[in-house]
Amino acid sequence: MPSPGDSHMSGLGCILSIVAGCFLLLGLIPLLGWLNWLTTLPISLLAALFSYQRMQAAPDDALARLGLIASVLIFAVGAFRLALGGGIL
């Protein structure tokens, strides 16, 4: 049985996805691609972890599903942006 604090995991995952998305937008600016290494990728992985943990406890939690999908997409776009810039730009 999930503990009462587990319900906050989906909200935390969704909020972290939004934060990672904001850093991704900054990292899309030329010469700021290095920002993705420090902020976007780690935060999106953390958001995916929190959302995935909540989905294991409550598979019908829409907020956890949204956080997981958003964080995976943000991670993919950030990694693609890093690949285009050679990992630095």
C-alpha positions in Angstrom: 0.0 0.0 0.0 1.5 3.4 -1.0 2.2 5.8 1.8 0.4 9.2 1.8 3.7 11.0 0.8 3.8 9.0 -2.5 1.0 11.1 -4.0 3.4 14.1 -4.0 5.8 12.2 -6.2 3.7 12.8 -9.3 3.4 16.5 -8.6 7.2 16.7 -8.0 7.9 14.8 -11.2 5.7 17.2 -13.1 7.2 20.3 -11.6 10.7 19.1 -12.2 9.7 18.4 -15.9 8.6 22.0 -16.2 11.9 23.3 -14.7 13.9 21.0 -17.0 11.9 22.4 -19.9 12.7 26.0 -19.0 16.4 25.1 -18.8 16.1 23.3 -22.2 14.7 26.5 -23.8 17.7 28.4 -22.5 20.0 25.6 -23.7 18.6 26.0 -27.2 20.3 29.4 -27.5 23.6 29.1 -29.5 26.6 28.8 -27.2 24.5 27.9 -24.2 24.2 24.2 -25.1 26.6 23.3 -22.2 23.7 24.3 -19.9 21.9 21.1 -20.9 24.7 19.0 -19.3 24.4 20.8 -16.0 20.6 21.3 -15.7 18.3 19.8 -18.4 19.5 16.2 -18.5 19.9 15.6 -14.7 16.7 17.3 -13.8 14.7 15.5 -16.5 16.2 12.1 -15.3 15.2 12.9 -11.8 11.7 13.9 -12.9 11.4 10.7 -14.9 12.5 8.7 -11.8 9.9 10.3 -9.5 7.1 10.0 -12.1 8.0 6.3 -12.8 8.0 5.5 -9.1 4.5 7.0 -8.7 3.3 5.1 -11.8 4.4 1.9 -10.2 2.3 2.6 -7.1 -0.7 4.1 -9.0 -0.8 3.2 -12.7 -3.8 5.4 -13.3 -2.2 8.6 -12.0 -2.5 11.0 -15.0 -0.1 13.6 -13.5 2.6 10.9 -13.1 2.1 9.8 -16.7 2.3 13.4 -17.9 5.5 14.0 -15.9 7.1 10.8 -17.3 6.2 11.6 -20.9 7.3 15.2 -20.6 10.6 14.4 -18.9 11.5 11.7 -21.5 10.7 14.1 -24.4 12.7 16.9 -22.7 15.7 14.5 -22.2 15.5 13.4 -25.9 15.4 17.0 -27.2 18.2 18.0 -24.9 20.4 15.1 -25.9 19.7 15.8 -29.6 20.6 19.4 -29.1 23.9 18.3 -27.5 24.6 15.9 -30.4 24.1 18.8 -32.9 26.5 21.0 -31.1 29.1 18.4 -30.6 28.3 18.2 -26.9 29.5 21.7 -26.1 27.8 24.3 -28.2 
